[in-house]
């Protein structure tokens, strides 16, 4: 089981969790498949979203 701490995750970190390249993770974030929060110039993913992705509760298909 994956342990998820209470922190925000960068898009490259999410890519590693999903075992995809950074470009794919960025595309999922920009098309809205992965909800992000903008903090300064960075796009971050909340632990709640990461849990939903890893548990299969969130559909990562293209929302366009």
TORPA-4810 file (N, C-alpha, C, O; in nm, 3 decimals):
<nodes>
NODE_1_0.085_-0.119_0.000_0.000_0.000_0.000_0.088_0.124_0.000_0.190_0.128_0.069_X
NODE_2_0.051_0.224_-0.076_0.126_0.347_-0.085_0.090_0.439_0.030_-0.028_0.460_0.060_X
NODE_3_0.190_0.494_0.095_0.167_0.590_0.203_0.169_0.729_0.143_0.264_0.767_0.074_X
NODE_4_0.064_0.806_0.169_0.054_0.942_0.117_0.056_1.038_0.234_-0.029_1.031_0.323_X
NODE_5_0.153_1.126_0.235_0.164_1.225_0.342_0.073_1.343_0.311_0.022_1.357_0.200_X
NODE_6_0.053_1.426_0.413_-0.028_1.547_0.395_0.061_1.658_0.340_0.110_1.741_0.416_X
NODE_7_0.080_1.659_0.212_0.157_1.763_0.145_0.103_1.780_0.004_0.023_1.699_-0.042_X
NODE_8_0.145_1.884_-0.061_0.107_1.907_-0.200_0.211_1.839_-0.289_0.328_1.831_-0.254_X
NODE_9_0.166_1.792_-0.404_0.253_1.720_-0.495_0.268_1.795_-0.626_0.171_1.846_-0.682_X
NODE_10_0.392_1.801_-0.675_0.419_1.865_-0.804_0.375_1.771_-0.916_0.353_1.652_-0.894_X
NODE_11_0.364_1.826_-1.035_0.326_1.744_-1.151_0.431_1.635_-1.178_0.393_1.521_-1.207_X
NODE_12_0.562_1.665_-1.170_0.660_1.556_-1.188_0.647_1.446_-1.082_0.668_1.329_-1.112_X
NODE_13_0.612_1.482_-0.959_0.590_1.380_-0.855_0.469_1.293_-0.891_0.473_1.171_-0.874_X
NODE_14_0.363_1.356_-0.940_0.244_1.281_-0.981_0.280_1.186_-1.095_0.232_1.073_-1.100_X
NODE_15_0.364_1.233_-1.187_0.407_1.148_-1.299_0.475_1.022_-1.247_0.451_0.913_-1.298_X
NODE_16_0.559_1.035_-1.145_0.627_0.918_-1.089_0.527_0.823_-1.023_0.539_0.702_-1.037_X
NODE_17_0.428_0.878_-0.949_0.326_0.794_-0.888_0.248_0.715_-0.993_0.215_0.598_-0.972_X
NODE_18_0.221_0.780_-1.107_0.141_0.717_-1.213_0.224_0.635_-1.310_0.170_0.566_-1.397_X
NODE_19_0.357_0.643_-1.296_0.448_0.573_-1.386_0.429_0.618_-1.531_0.423_0.536_-1.623_X
NODE_20_0.419_0.750_-1.549_0.410_0.810_-1.682_0.516_0.919_-1.692_0.573_0.959_-1.591_X
NODE_21_0.543_0.965_-1.813_0.641_1.073_-1.828_0.580_1.205_-1.781_0.458_1.221_-1.774_X
NODE_22_0.668_1.300_-1.750_0.624_1.431_-1.704_0.530_1.498_-1.803_0.432_1.561_-1.764_X
NODE_23_0.560_1.484_-1.932_0.477_1.548_-2.035_0.333_1.497_-2.029_0.239_1.575_-2.041_X
NODE_24_0.317_1.367_-2.010_0.182_1.310_-2.000_0.110_1.364_-1.878_-0.007_1.399_-1.885_X
NODE_25_0.180_1.371_-1.765_0.119_1.424_-1.643_0.078_1.570_-1.662_-0.028_1.611_-1.617_X
NODE_26_0.164_1.648_-1.728_0.130_1.788_-1.754_0.007_1.798_-1.845_-0.080_1.882_-1.821_X
NODE_27_-0.001_1.715_-1.946_-0.118_1.717_-2.035_-0.245_1.684_-1.958_-0.348_1.748_-1.979_X
NODE_28_-0.239_1.586_-1.868_-0.355_1.551_-1.786_-0.395_1.667_-1.695_-0.514_1.689_-1.670_X
NODE_29_-0.296_1.739_-1.644_-0.326_1.854_-1.559_-0.387_1.968_-1.640_-0.486_2.028_-1.598_X
NODE_30_-0.329_1.997_-1.756_-0.378_2.109_-1.837_-0.515_2.083_-1.898_-0.591_2.178_-1.919_X
NODE_31_-0.549_1.957_-1.927_-0.681_1.932_-1.985_-0.788_1.912_-1.878_-0.905_1.891_-1.909_X
NODE_32_-0.747_1.920_-1.751_-0.843_1.912_-1.641_-0.867_1.773_-1.586_-0.946_1.757_-1.493_X
NODE_33_-0.801_1.672_-1.642_-0.818_1.536_-1.591_-0.763_1.521_-1.450_-0.818_1.447_-1.369_X
NODE_34_-0.655_1.593_-1.421_-0.600_1.599_-1.286_-0.621_1.741_-1.235_-0.558_1.834_-1.285_X
NODE_35_-0.709_1.759_-1.137_-0.730_1.893_-1.081_-0.604_1.943_-1.009_-0.541_1.868_-0.935_X
NODE_36_-0.570_2.067_-1.033_-0.452_2.126_-0.969_-0.489_2.255_-0.898_-0.594_2.314_-0.920_X
NODE_37_-0.397_2.296_-0.812_-0.408_2.423_-0.741_-0.285_2.504_-0.780_-0.174_2.452_-0.778_X
NODE_38_-0.304_2.630_-0.814_-0.191_2.714_-0.850_-0.138_2.782_-0.724_-0.212_2.853_-0.655_X
NODE_39_-0.012_2.761_-0.695_0.055_2.824_-0.581_0.174_2.900_-0.637_0.274_2.840_-0.677_X
NODE_40_0.162_3.031_-0.641_0.264_3.111_-0.708_0.264_3.076_-0.855_0.161_3.086_-0.922_X
NODE_41_0.379_3.035_-0.906_0.390_2.995_-1.047_0.376_2.844_-1.065_0.380_2.794_-1.177_X
NODE_42_0.360_2.772_-0.955_0.357_2.626_-0.961_0.215_2.571_-0.962_0.124_2.628_-0.902_X
NODE_43_0.197_2.460_-1.030_0.071_2.384_-1.027_0.095_2.265_-0.935_0.190_2.189_-0.955_X
NODE_44_0.009_2.249_-0.835_0.026_2.143_-0.737_-0.101_2.058_-0.729_-0.210_2.103_-0.765_X
NODE_45_-0.085_1.935_-0.683_-0.196_1.841_-0.668_-0.212_1.812_-0.519_-0.114_1.786_-0.449_X
NODE_46_-0.336_1.815_-0.472_-0.362_1.791_-0.330_-0.356_1.640_-0.300_-0.373_1.558_-0.389_X
NODE_47_-0.333_1.606_-0.172_-0.334_1.465_-0.134_-0.468_1.397_-0.161_-0.471_1.279_-0.194_X
NODE_48_-0.578_1.470_-0.146_-0.711_1.413_-0.173_-0.722_1.368_-0.318_-0.772_1.260_-0.347_X
NODE_49_-0.674_1.452_-0.409_-0.678_1.417_-0.552_-0.587_1.298_-0.579_-0.625_1.206_-0.652_X
NODE_50_-0.467_1.298_-0.521_-0.375_1.186_-0.542_-0.436_1.055_-0.492_-0.426_0.953_-0.559_X
NODE_51_-0.499_1.058_-0.376_-0.565_0.937_-0.323_-0.674_0.888_-0.419_-0.686_0.768_-0.444_X
NODE_52_-0.752_0.982_-0.472_-0.859_0.945_-0.565_-0.803_0.882_-0.692_-0.859_0.786_-0.745_X
NODE_53_-0.693_0.936_-0.741_-0.631_0.882_-0.862_-0.579_0.740_-0.836_-0.607_0.648_-0.913_X
NODE_54_-0.505_0.724_-0.727_-0.444_0.594_-0.698_-0.547_0.487_-0.663_-0.523_0.369_-0.687_X
NODE_55_-0.660_0.527_-0.606_-0.764_0.430_-0.570_-0.855_0.396_-0.688_-0.937_0.305_-0.679_X
NODE_56_-0.841_0.470_-0.798_-0.925_0.446_-0.915_-1.058_0.519_-0.911_-1.142_0.500_-0.999_X
NODE_57_-1.078_0.604_-0.810_-1.203_0.680_-0.799_-1.211_0.793_-0.901_-1.320_0.840_-0.934_X
NODE_58_-1.096_0.836_-0.953_-1.092_0.947_-1.047_-1.058_0.895_-1.186_-0.958_0.825_-1.204_X
NODE_59_-1.140_0.930_-1.283_-1.119_0.892_-1.422_-1.021_0.991_-1.485_-1.046_1.111_-1.485_X
NODE_60_-0.911_0.942_-1.538_-0.811_1.029_-1.598_-0.827_1.043_-1.749_-0.736_1.091_-1.817_X
NODE_61_-0.941_1.002_-1.801_-0.962_1.015_-1.945_-0.973_1.163_-1.982_-1.003_1.247_-1.897_X
NODE_62_-0.949_1.191_-2.106_-0.953_1.329_-2.156_-1.092_1.388_-2.139_-1.191_1.329_-2.181_X
NODE_63_-1.099_1.507_-2.077_-1.228_1.571_-2.052_-1.265_1.671_-2.161_-1.366_1.741_-2.149_X
NODE_64_-1.187_1.679_-2.267_-1.217_1.774_-2.376_-1.323_1.720_-2.466_-1.362_1.785_-2.563_X
</nodes>
